[in-house]
């Protein structure tokens, strides 16, 4: 299973399990933006964006986009009842003050001790680090959702990141298209597998050592 629609949706669904009512949650671009599709109607969450929205709603229907209302990635969004706008300095103030409960980010690499590298591949043009640095350091919980390997088949979970870091020792949970890892003080702990993958598959595609939970949950495909 590669990065098909199903695997992206599956990762987003698993990340959504971490969200509880009353939380303020910041979503990165890419797979994290799919997370709201997997929350129950009873889960009352305030979705926060660095560009100054707290209380984002779902994507608008085609033709009903508001040109002045977008998320930090520039994609059209809606505003839930009770949502609010502010300028970016206030939005970043919320992050730096530790008011964001969970941030869900994509990544290029994560190390075995939770270092995050998600902002640049050297030699490629990028708009900059954005708010990922503040979110990685100040959100109460940092969840990474990403493919287990890059398009060349190289592991993205590694002993030590070879790409420039966004922040060190900040990741709490890694969700890939193969498995789920908790980042602990003793390194990575494999806690869940997405069917049909097994532990051997994960060992072969992971670029570092990890421990295996005594009770590995299997998530049906």
N, C-alpha and C positions, 0 to 999 in steps of 0.2 A: 504494500500500500504506500504510494508516494503521497505527494501533497495534493491529493484530489480534494474535491469539495467535501467529501465525507470525512476525511481525516482532519481537515481544518475545523469543520463543525464539531467533530468529536473532541478536539482539544479545547475549543471554546466552551463546550458543554461541561467538561471536567473542571475548567477554571471557574465556571459559574457556580459550582458547588461550594466554593470557598466564601461566597458572598451571602451575608445575612442582612435582614431588614435593619434599617437605621444607619447603615454604613455610607460613607462617602468614598466613591470608587473612581479612580482615574484609569482610563483605557488608552493604551497605545494604538498606533495605526496597524493595519493588517489584521491578523487573526484576532487580536483582542477586541477589535470593533464588532466581532460577531457575538461576543458574550451576552449582550442584552437579549438576543434571540432565545436564550436558554434559561431565562429567569421566569419563575412563576409569577402570575399576576399579583400574588399576595406579598411578594418580596418588594418592600418599599426601599428603594435605593436612590441616592443622589449621585448621578454621574457628573464628574468634574472634568473640565477641560482647561488646559493652561491658557487658552486664549480668552478665558473669562466667562465661562458658563458653568453654573452649578445647577443640576436638574435637567440634564439632556434627556430627550425622549428618543423614540425610534427614528429611523430614517424616514423622510417624508415620501409620500406616494409620488410617482413620476408626474411632473407638471405642477406639483404643489410645493416645490422648493422655495424657500425664502433666501434670496441672494445675500442677505445680511446675516444669515444664521448658519454657521458651520462649526465643525469641531476643529481641533488643533491640526488635523491633517488636511483641512480645507474641504472636507466633504460635507454636504448638506445634512443638517439634523433638525429635529423639532425640539420644542421646550415643553417639559411637563408642567402641569398646574403646580404653582408654588416654586417653580424654577426662577433663577435670577441671573442677571448679567453683572459683570464688573470688568474693570480693566485688567490687563495681564499682570500688573504689579500686585494687585490684590489676589489674583488667582495663584501667583507664585508665593505670595505671603501665606496662603492657606497650606501650601505644600511645605514650605520651610518651617512653619510652626508645628508641623506634625499632625495636621487636621485630616489628612487623607488616610483612610484605614487600609485600603488595598490599592496597589497599582499593578496592572497586568500589562506586561511589555513583551514585545518580540525581542529576539537577540540574534547576534551573529555567532557568539561563543559564550559559554558559561564554564568557569573552572570548577574543580572539585570542592573548592572552599567558598563558592558562591560569588566569585568575581564576575562582573557583567561587562561584556564588550558588545555594544549594540549600536554604535553611532558612525563608524567609518571603516571602510576598506581602503587602506592607503593607495593613493593614485586615482581614486574615484571622486567625482565631484559630489558633495553633499551639502545640504543647507546648514548643517551644524549639529551640535549635540542636542539642541532643543531643551526640553524640560526633563529629559531622562536622568540627568545627573542629580538634580534636586529630588526627583521622585525616588530614585534608587536609594538615596541616602536618608530621606525623611519619611517616606510612607511607612506605616506600621508593619505592612506585609508586602513583600515584593514577589510576584509570581511571573515567571517567564514561560511563555508559550512559543514553541519553535519546532521546526523539523529536527529530527534527531541527527541527520547528516545534511551537509550542503549538497548543491546540485552536482558536485564532483564525487560525492560519496564519502567525503571527509567528515569525521565526527565533529559535532559542534559542542559536545560536552568533553572537556579536555582537562589534563592535569594542570596546565597553566596557559592562560590565553595568549595567543600570538598576536592578536589585534589590540589596538589601543583600548584601554579600559574606560568605561563610563564611570564605574565606581567599584571599589573592592569590597569583598565579603558582605554583600548586600542582599543576595537572592535567598529567599526562603523555600520556594517550591519551583520545580521545573516540570512542565508538562510538555511532552513531545508526542509525535505520532506513534511512538512505540510504548512509552512508559511514563511513569510519574516518579520523581525523586524528591525526597525531602533533603534540604541542606542542613546538616547537623554540625556540631562542634568537632565531630570525628570524621567529617567528610560526607559523602553522598550515601543516602539510604534509598534503595529501590523499594517502593511500597506498592506499586500498581503496574499492571501490564494491560495493554489494549490487545484484545483478541485480534488475530490469531498468533500474536508474537509470544515467544517464551524467553526465559532468562538468558539462554544461549544466544539468541538473536541480539539481545541488548548488550551483552558482553562484547560480541563481535563488532558492534557499531558504536561503542563508547570508547573515548580516548583516554580513560583514566580508570583507576580502581574504584569500586564502590561496594558497600555492604548490601546484603539482601535481607529484607524484613522476614521474620518468621511466618508472618501471615500476609502473603502477597495477594492483593485483591486483583481479580481478573475482570476487566470491564468488557462486556460483550460488544462486538462490532455491529 
